[in-house]
Amino acid sequence: MDLGIRGKVAMVAAGSKGLGRAAALALAAEGCAVSICGRGAEALASTKAELEALGVAALASTVDVSKAEDLARWHQATVAALGVVSILVTNTGGPKAAVFGDLSDADWLAGVDSTLLNVVRMVRLVLPGMRGQRWGRILHITSLVAKQPYPLLTISSTLRAGLAGLTRTLALETAKDGITVNALLPGHVMTDRQLHLAEVKSKAEGITIEQHFTKQAAVIPMGRIGQPAEVGSVMAFLASAQASYVTGQSLLVDGGLVQGTF
């Protein structure tokens, strides 16, 4: 299926690894010019080469997404090199993993900066261009904890739920401009973040990481941990011309793990 986004310019935050990289590669495979950012020069260079090997223009910028000035610089460089941004994928590192009693004010404030406020800033940068062309796709990579909170991820559970609210309110505001706003809520997908959480949880339970993943897979209806490309494919569809009537949604990509009706 041709998703109708060939030639569109996409910005993918934290696009050199994990789910961000999967989203960038899926969009590039559909013919999008892709601008990625990250903090590791080696991973950025490697992913940029992968994108260019798919026959598209690519830009890689060293950025700390928690810093407003870095985000502004990245956006400016993207527009200068590739053109007006039509697709934005926000993607942020998860905040500190801890139960409520182990979290300080500083932990909460750092979480807001690294998980929510940076998303607001990225959207603010691209909206004028999208409104000017009356077409846009804003996609947030969040987490299933937005719908099924988890005590060890107190900050993430709180802020991801807040981001679901932002997704819905912004979708209502921008629908008339031809812009859709959606969020993907991945479940257990094999990324660096997943490995980090596995280390934390297995240590707390006194088991090995391998035993942890076996237990984790056992409660997923599909019986396995997901792969980043499986999330990237859904991301590409939501960015497509065909998904023009889908907006304001927080879509689980979790192998059936969250079993609530809503």
LODORO-818370 format. One record per residue (C-alpha): residue number from 1; x, y, z. Coordinates in steps of 0.001 Angstrom, whole numbers, always signed. Last residue first. Layout:
N
- NUM;X;Y;Z
...
***
This chain:
262
- 262;-11545;+1853;+26965
- 261;-12559;-1788;+27242
- 260;-9706;-2724;+29588
- 259;-7493;-5653;+28622
- 258;-4057;-4075;+28528
- 257;-1723;-6879;+27390
- 256;-3251;-7468;+23955
- 255;+73;-7615;+22086
- 254;+889;-4113;+23301
- 253;+393;-1535;+20572
- 252;-2245;+544;+22370
- 251;-3636;+3532;+20497
- 250;-4271;+6853;+22200
- 249;-6586;+8588;+19749
- 248;-7249;+12273;+19166
- 247;-7314;+11825;+15405
- 246;-8116;+9208;+12788
- 245;-9952;+10545;+9732
- 244;-6812;+11302;+7677
- 243;-5347;+7837;+8260
- 242;-5152;+7155;+4499
- 241;-2799;+10103;+3954
- 240;-327;+8395;+6241
- 239;+1216;+9392;+9559
- 238;-1037;+6941;+11433
- 237;+107;+4235;+9013
- 236;+3781;+5016;+9548
- 235;+3357;+4841;+13330
- 234;+1697;+1443;+13070
- 233;+4693;+177;+11105
- 232;+7135;+1685;+13597
- 231;+5462;-130;+16498
- 230;+6006;-3524;+14886
- 229;+9512;-2425;+13874
- 228;+10385;-1977;+17562
- 227;+9786;-5673;+18348
- 226;+7245;-6926;+20863
- 225;+7875;-9296;+23776
- 224;+6106;-12644;+23451
- 223;+3076;-14701;+24447
- 222;+531;-12983;+22214
- 221;-1790;-12721;+25223
- 220;+995;-11055;+27246
- 219;+1128;-12497;+30775
- 218;+3693;-15200;+29905
- 217;+5943;-12746;+28082
- 216;+6676;-10881;+31314
- 215;+7435;-14040;+33275
- 214;+9898;-15191;+30590
- 213;+11363;-11675;+30436
- 212;+11988;-11708;+34187
- 211;+13535;-15166;+34087
- 210;+15998;-13948;+31437
- 209;+16795;-10885;+33554
- 208;+17639;-13176;+36455
- 207;+15615;-13308;+39654
- 206;+15850;-11619;+43065
- 205;+12560;-9755;+42689
- 204;+14038;-6260;+43120
- 203;+17018;-7174;+40928
- 202;+14700;-8545;+38242
- 201;+12623;-5356;+38310
- 200;+15516;-2899;+37964
- 199;+17346;-4943;+35308
- 198;+14137;-5493;+33352
- 197;+13440;-1764;+33526
- 196;+16823;-1071;+31932
- 195;+16251;-3721;+29254
- 194;+12881;-2221;+28380
- 193;+14430;+1239;+28151
- 192;+17126;-108;+25809
- 191;+14385;-1510;+23579
- 190;+12570;-4835;+23220
- 189;+8905;-3865;+23324
- 188;+6674;-4460;+26336
- 187;+3616;-2346;+25639
- 186;+3602;+587;+23276
- 185;+1072;+3402;+23696
- 184;+937;+5264;+20398
- 183;-478;+8772;+20496
- 182;-2484;+10685;+17911
- 181;-2825;+14206;+16563
- 180;-4234;+14866;+13100
- 179;-3799;+18118;+11202
- 178;-6072;+19251;+8361
- 177;-6446;+22717;+9872
- 176;-9992;+22120;+11146
- 175;-8715;+19174;+13148
- 174;-6194;+21381;+14980
- 173;-8052;+22350;+18164
- 172;-9844;+19055;+18733
- 171;-6637;+17107;+18123
- 170;-4814;+19378;+20577
- 169;-7344;+18534;+23292
- 168;-7141;+14779;+22666
- 167;-3380;+14484;+22499
- 166;-2962;+16820;+25473
- 165;-5172;+14553;+27564
- 164;-3190;+11508;+26491
- 163;-73;+13461;+27467
- 162;-1461;+13820;+30971
- 161;-1877;+10055;+31191
- 160;+1760;+9745;+30102
- 159;+2696;+12200;+32866
- 158;+1118;+10271;+35714
- 157;+2154;+6790;+34625
- 156;+5680;+8040;+33865
- 155;+6046;+9611;+37289
- 154;+4779;+6538;+39150
- 153;+6620;+3958;+37066
- 152;+7329;+1455;+39861
- 151;+3635;+1685;+40812
- 150;+2318;+762;+37326
- 149;-494;+2624;+35628
- 148;-2654;+883;+32989
- 147;-3991;+3460;+30548
- 146;-1104;+5944;+30325
- 145;+1049;+3045;+31568
- 144;+730;+1621;+28034
- 143;+3484;+4000;+26999
- 142;+4199;+7188;+25018
- 141;+5264;+7675;+21413
- 140;+3445;+10826;+20321
- 139;+2408;+11447;+16736
- 138;+1606;+14790;+15140
- 137;+570;+14539;+11488
- 136;+80;+17623;+9368
- 135;-1726;+19235;+6509
- 134;-3117;+22731;+6027
- 133;+156;+23962;+4487
- 132;+320;+27011;+6750
- 131;-1208;+25089;+9641
- 130;+1572;+22533;+9404
- 129;+4207;+25252;+9323
- 128;+2724;+27066;+12313
- 127;+2368;+23801;+14273
- 126;+5982;+22642;+14010
- 125;+7652;+24577;+16838
- 124;+4750;+24443;+19307
- 123;+4553;+20680;+18898
- 122;+8206;+20309;+19846
- 121;+7803;+22575;+22875
- 120;+4763;+20737;+24212
- 119;+6628;+17430;+23829
- 118;+9583;+18918;+25729
- 117;+7205;+19895;+28526
- 116;+5937;+16345;+28932
- 115;+8624;+13664;+29339
- 114;+12011;+15267;+30013
- 113;+10930;+18527;+31643
- 112;+8029;+17007;+33575
- 111;+10221;+14124;+34703
- 110;+12961;+16469;+35900
- 109;+10352;+18332;+37947
- 108;+9107;+15087;+39495
- 107;+12599;+13866;+40343
- 106;+13521;+17264;+41834
- 105;+10405;+17178;+44000
- 104;+11658;+13882;+45371
- 103;+10572;+10331;+44550
- 102;+11187;+7298;+46780
- 101;+7753;+7333;+48397
- 100;+5979;+7273;+45033
- 99;+7633;+4106;+43733
- 98;+10613;+4433;+41426
- 97;+11585;+4481;+37735
- 96;+13025;+7882;+36877
- 95;+11573;+9419;+33724
- 94;+11285;+7571;+30403
- 93;+13233;+8915;+27476
- 92;+11275;+10937;+24984
- 91;+9666;+10469;+21605
- 90;+7680;+13041;+19680
- 89;+7081;+12091;+16068
- 88;+6342;+15129;+13927
- 87;+5135;+14871;+10342
- 86;+4664;+17759;+7889
- 85;+7824;+19747;+8672
- 84;+8557;+22556;+6227
- 83;+11701;+21972;+4189
- 82;+14661;+19590;+4181
- 81;+17864;+21461;+5030
- 80;+16629;+24834;+6303
- 79;+13464;+23367;+7834
- 78;+15451;+20683;+9615
- 77;+18137;+23073;+10860
- 76;+15502;+25385;+12367
- 75;+13755;+22459;+14038
- 74;+17011;+21166;+15528
- 73;+18017;+24599;+16791
- 72;+14621;+25114;+18423
- 71;+14855;+21698;+20087
- 70;+18331;+22440;+21410
- 69;+17227;+25808;+22781
- 68;+14275;+24244;+24592
- 67;+16461;+21717;+26410
- 66;+14851;+18420;+27547
- 65;+15269;+17024;+24039
- 64;+19059;+17060;+24360
- 63;+20078;+17281;+20723
- 62;+22848;+16094;+18419
- 61;+21351;+16422;+14957
- 60;+20918;+13896;+12137
- 59;+19499;+14896;+8750
- 58;+18205;+12577;+6050
- 57;+17295;+12778;+2372
- 56;+15713;+9587;+1102
- 55;+16926;+6591;-895
- 54;+16503;+3815;+1673
- 53;+20291;+3801;+2110
- 52;+19911;+7404;+3278
- 51;+17863;+6221;+6236
- 50;+20381;+3533;+7181
- 49;+23233;+6052;+6950
- 48;+21344;+8421;+9247
- 47;+20850;+5520;+11666
- 46;+24587;+4863;+11883
- 45;+25514;+8536;+12202
- 44;+22997;+9095;+14983
- 43;+24130;+5968;+16836
- 42;+27759;+7146;+16736
- 41;+26983;+10734;+17713
- 40;+24970;+9772;+20791
- 39;+22568;+12435;+22061
- 38;+19653;+12082;+19681
- 37;+17897;+13797;+16815
- 36;+16333;+12632;+13591
- 35;+15329;+14464;+10430
- 34;+13620;+12311;+7810
- 33;+12726;+12927;+4173
- 32;+9701;+10715;+3666
- 31;+9642;+8051;+948
- 30;+7499;+5377;+2589
- 29;+10601;+3430;+3660
- 28;+11810;+6668;+5249
- 27;+8702;+6727;+7433
- 26;+9273;+3156;+8611
- 25;+12974;+3842;+9221
- 24;+12238;+6937;+11326
- 23;+9554;+5135;+13350
- 22;+11863;+2211;+14096
- 21;+14659;+4613;+15057
- 20;+12329;+6371;+17485
- 19;+11190;+3043;+18903
- 18;+14712;+1964;+19773
- 17;+17656;+4077;+18694
- 16;+18688;+7033;+16514
- 15;+15314;+8759;+16399
- 14;+15276;+10380;+19820
- 13;+12817;+12842;+18270
- 12;+11576;+12087;+14768
- 11;+11042;+15039;+12416
- 10;+9336;+14157;+9132
- 9;+9340;+15977;+5795
- 8;+6850;+14727;+3191
- 7;+8265;+13610;-156
- 6;+6310;+10347;-243
- 5;+3431;+10558;+2231
- 4;+664;+8811;+291
- 3;+670;+5541;+2231
- 2;+1263;+3471;-893
- 1;+0;+0;+0
***
